[in-house]
Amino acid sequence: MATTTSSFVFLKSPIPSSQPSHTTTLFMHNVPCFHSGIQTRRIKGIKAQYDSNVNVNVRKEHVVIVGAGIAGLATALSLHRLGVGSLVLEQAESLRTSGTSLTLFKNGWRVLDAIGVANDLRTQFLEIQGMVIKSVDGRELRDFTFKEEDESQEVRAVERKVLLETLAGQLPKDTIQFSSKLAKIETSPNGESMLELTDGSKLLAKWMGFPEPKYVGHCAYRGLASYPDGQPYGPRVNYIYGRGLRAGYVPVSPTKVYWFICFNSTSPGSKITDSSLRKKLAKELIRDWPSELLNIVDSTPDDTVIRTPLVDRWLWPTITPPASAGSVVLVGDAWHPMTPNLGQGACCALEDAVVLAKKLAGAIKSEDPSVEEALRSYGTERWSRVFPLSIRANLVGSLLQWENSVVCSVRNNIVIPKLVRLGPLLEHTNFTCESL
Ligand SMILES: Cc1cc2nc3c(=O)[nH]c(=O)nc-3n(C[C@H](O)[C@H](O)[C@H](O)COP(=O)(O)OP(=O)(O)OC[C@H]3O[C@@H](n4cnc5c(N)ncnc54)[C@H](O)[C@@H]3O)c2cc1C
């Protein structure tokens, strides 16, 4: 494929701090780009400049990925394993390591196996055996063992920081360029794409015509409790279901426990910058609950406590744009943000990464002229997976956030103890993925 060897130019070294980021521009000519956003497709040329007087280094790349999150790094690593290089542009000065922990189910682990980082992570994070659901008075409503429901299930809560560092650590040096925030994307009259780096976010999705993610009416506080002398909890997920309020905690490692509190709020609210205030507000929500969760929140360093309004985007057929537009394609939350009620956002971002990398690397290596076709094929395959999951996650959240006392009583006394079966509930974690 002739175009894979075309030259392109971009900033080789991170933007110097002395340079105001708003003067940095990337010009991309028929360049494949993903936003985890990712921009993919063959790069014929990228010209990067701080301003007209600054020298820039150049190097050849096939793919530019915007965002060094889970989706972006997993895609870069999948491509790397398949022999395709990429450049990852990240707005932050370093890996964005806030976000406490993520529960990864077997579909996430199959992808991590395929890209060769799972065993490294397995040594650091506990395998979770099952889950217990309680009411706010401490009564156990139901418990499940994952392997009894599905022998192949694998569940571990993984620190986001360690996951990102592990993925990044396997990439060739200089793959990630920090302090590079995409601010603008335009198509010139001759069809070239132009990216401008500065202040801005979720830009590619907007550029491609996607609606803003929709706030679903709940927010979550999350934190990572620290027990330097060892945490005392068994390896299971604990859920506590109240009225319009639910919480949970899960041991992550021998010294850390992840917790969340999800509450109803008519608006997303303004950002709370004071981390000790976030922790105080989180504790107030559960002040009348059994002390176990309060003790866990108390054992949490303030700066790990975060508050996130929950959002999603439903990818309606024919109404919502496809995942790719020409050389640009979306992966992960940039395409399909979903509520965390099924613990599938990051798992699906990992799935996106391998599916996309295989199709894209195949198109590039086979000298097939249609990289765009590979992107469309990715979008079609993944749409049927992520659209129903986003809806399901939303509905589960709505059910669990009910405030009505009668509905909550039926849920806690009939539905959960007698009707729920975990096996069918976790069928969405089935995903096959061969090594890359
Ligand atoms: C409360 C909560 C709990 C969750 N729990 C789970 C769970 O248990 N299991 C699970 O699988 N998922 C969970 N998720 C979902 C999971 O966090 C996301 O699906 C996942 O992080 C998506 O990864 P991503 O790479 O697409 O996006 P992100 O992780 O958000 O990464 C995007 C990256 O792009 C960068 N970026 C953004 N804009 C620009 C720009 N303009 N220029 C350059 N860089 C840019 C950002 O700085 C960031 O590094 C949870 C989510 C929430 C809110």
The ligand as an ORCA input file, in Angstrom:
! r2SCAN-3c Opt
* xyz 0 1
  C     -18.407      5.909     38.489
  C     -17.814      5.074     37.389
  C     -17.448      3.756     37.647
  C     -16.968      2.947     36.614
  N     -16.664      1.639     36.888
  C     -16.306      0.815     35.870
  C     -16.044     -0.568     36.132
  O     -16.131     -1.038     37.260
  N     -15.694     -1.364     35.072
  C     -15.597     -0.877     33.800
  O     -15.295     -1.654     32.871
  N     -15.813      0.444     33.537
  C     -16.171      1.289     34.534
  N     -16.388      2.615     34.286
  C     -16.231      3.135     32.905
  C     -14.774      3.441     32.569
  O     -14.202      4.313     33.506
  C     -14.711      4.081     31.183
  O     -15.541      3.383     30.296
  C     -13.280      4.058     30.645
  O     -12.444      4.834     31.453
  C     -13.267      4.569     29.211
  O     -11.942      4.670     28.770
  P     -11.568      5.689     27.620
  O     -10.142      5.451     27.318
  O     -12.577      5.582     26.533
  O     -11.797      7.127     28.257
  P     -10.958      7.833     29.397
  O     -10.472      6.832     30.381
  O     -11.807      8.955     29.873
  O      -9.674      8.422     28.640
  C      -9.765      9.465     27.713
  C      -8.402     10.144     27.639
  O      -8.445     11.125     26.591
  C      -7.836     12.311     27.047
  N      -8.441     13.405     26.286
  C      -9.723     13.845     26.355
  N      -9.914     14.876     25.517
  C      -8.722     15.093     24.897
  C      -8.276     16.019     23.920
  N      -9.094     16.951     23.436
  N      -6.988     15.957     23.486
  C      -6.139     15.023     23.984
  N      -6.505     14.116     24.930
  C      -7.787     14.154     25.374
  C      -8.159     12.350     28.540
  O      -7.264     13.181     29.253
  C      -8.013     10.881     28.912
  O      -6.707     10.547     29.251
  C     -16.827      3.468     35.313
  C     -17.154      4.799     35.054
  C     -17.649      5.600     36.090
  C     -18.018      7.031     35.770
*
